[in-house]
Amino acid sequence: MGYGGWARTFIADVRVWQKEGPETDYYATQAIVGHGSFGTYLKQIRRRENDECWFGCEVPDTPAHTIFECPKFDEVRRQAKDKVGKEVTEGNVEEMLVRSEDSGLAVMEMLREIMKIKERDEYKWEATREGGHNPPSSG
């Protein structure tokens, strides 16, 4: 999905982001653009045969599911909530990123940690895969 899609969840107005948004890195950019260790993306680029969540949720592993819903990352999201004072959701993540420097940094840290865990599990899966099985959970 290009900028007009998923990325607008995080950056509705590029001009505001340029002035007030935090700096991104490799991991946060994957989360923002939706290109990374997400089942839906990996299936789209033919690196996986299915798009199911790797952690047994029995739903497609979309960026939204991974970042805002998957129970695997509840603790990471809770830590971000403790830092910004409220739950970071798909509906408020853009506001949280530009609200203050501390808030933006906390959300970026959340995105970074989620994507690092996902990437680590993707590498484990690729090292052991035998034809489209889901990656192992990092328990």
C-alpha positions in Angstrom: 0.0 0.0 0.0 1.5 3.4 -1.0 1.5 6.6 1.0 -2.1 7.3 0.2 -3.1 4.2 2.2 -1.7 2.8 5.4 1.0 5.5 5.9 -1.8 8.1 6.3 -2.6 6.4 9.6 0.7 7.9 10.9 1.3 10.9 8.6 -2.0 12.5 7.5 -0.2 15.8 6.6 3.4 15.6 5.5 4.0 19.3 6.3 3.0 18.8 9.9 5.1 15.7 10.2 8.2 17.5 8.8 7.8 20.2 11.4 6.7 18.2 14.4 7.1 14.5 13.8 9.9 12.5 15.2 12.8 11.1 13.1 12.2 7.6 11.8 14.5 4.7 11.4 14.5 1.4 9.5 12.1 -0.3 11.8 9.6 2.6 12.3 9.6 3.2 8.6 8.6 -0.5 8.0 5.7 0.0 10.4 4.6 3.3 8.9 4.6 2.1 5.2 3.4 -1.4 6.0 6.3 -3.1 4.2 8.1 -5.4 6.5 7.5 -8.5 8.6 3.7 -8.6 8.1 2.0 -11.7 6.8 -0.1 -9.7 4.3 3.0 -8.0 2.9 5.1 -11.2 2.8 2.3 -13.0 1.0 2.0 -10.2 -1.4 5.7 -10.4 -2.3 5.4 -14.2 -2.4 7.7 -14.9 0.6 4.8 -16.6 2.5 2.0 -18.8 1.3 -0.5 -17.4 3.8 -1.0 -14.2 5.7 -2.1 -15.5 9.1 -0.8 -13.9 12.3 2.3 -15.8 13.4 1.2 -15.8 17.0 -2.0 -17.8 16.7 -4.6 -15.1 16.4 -6.3 -16.7 13.4 -6.6 -13.4 11.6 -4.6 -11.9 8.8 -1.3 -10.4 10.0 -1.8 -6.9 8.8 0.2 -3.9 10.0 -2.9 -2.7 12.0 -3.3 -6.1 13.6 0.4 -6.4 14.6 0.8 -2.8 15.8 -2.5 -2.2 17.6 -4.2 -5.6 18.3 -2.0 -8.6 18.5 -1.7 -9.9 22.1 1.9 -10.8 21.5 2.7 -7.0 21.7 0.4 -6.1 24.6 3.4 -5.4 26.9 5.1 -3.2 24.3 1.9 -1.2 23.8 1.4 -0.9 27.6 4.8 0.6 28.0 4.0 3.2 25.3 0.7 3.9 27.1 2.5 4.5 30.4 4.8 7.0 28.7 2.2 8.9 26.7 -0.7 8.8 29.3 -3.2 6.9 27.0 -3.5 3.9 24.8 -1.9 4.4 21.4 -4.5 3.3 18.8 -4.9 3.4 15.1 -7.3 6.3 15.6 -4.9 8.5 17.6 -1.3 7.4 16.6 -0.8 10.3 14.3 -1.7 12.7 17.1 0.5 10.9 19.6 3.5 11.2 17.1 3.3 14.9 16.8 1.7 15.9 20.2 5.1 16.3 22.0 8.7 15.2 21.6 8.3 12.7 24.5 5.1 11.3 23.1 6.5 11.0 19.6 9.6 9.2 20.9 7.5 6.8 23.0 5.4 5.8 20.0 8.5 5.4 17.8 10.0 3.2 20.4 6.9 1.1 20.4 6.9 0.7 16.7 10.7 -0.1 16.7 10.3 -2.8 19.4 7.4 -4.4 17.7 9.2 -4.5 14.3 12.4 -5.8 15.8 10.5 -8.8 17.4 8.7 -9.4 14.1 11.9 -9.3 12.1 13.7 -11.6 14.5 10.8 -14.2 14.2 10.8 -13.8 10.5 14.5 -14.7 10.3 13.9 -17.7 12.6 11.2 -18.8 10.3 13.2 -18.4 7.1 16.1 -20.4 8.7 13.7 -23.4 9.4 11.0 -23.0 6.8 9.8 -26.0 4.8 7.2 -24.6 2.4 5.0 -21.8 3.7 4.7 -22.8 7.4 4.2 -19.9 9.8 7.2 -18.5 11.6 7.7 -19.9 15.1 6.6 -17.7 18.0 9.3 -16.0 20.0 7.6 -17.1 23.2 
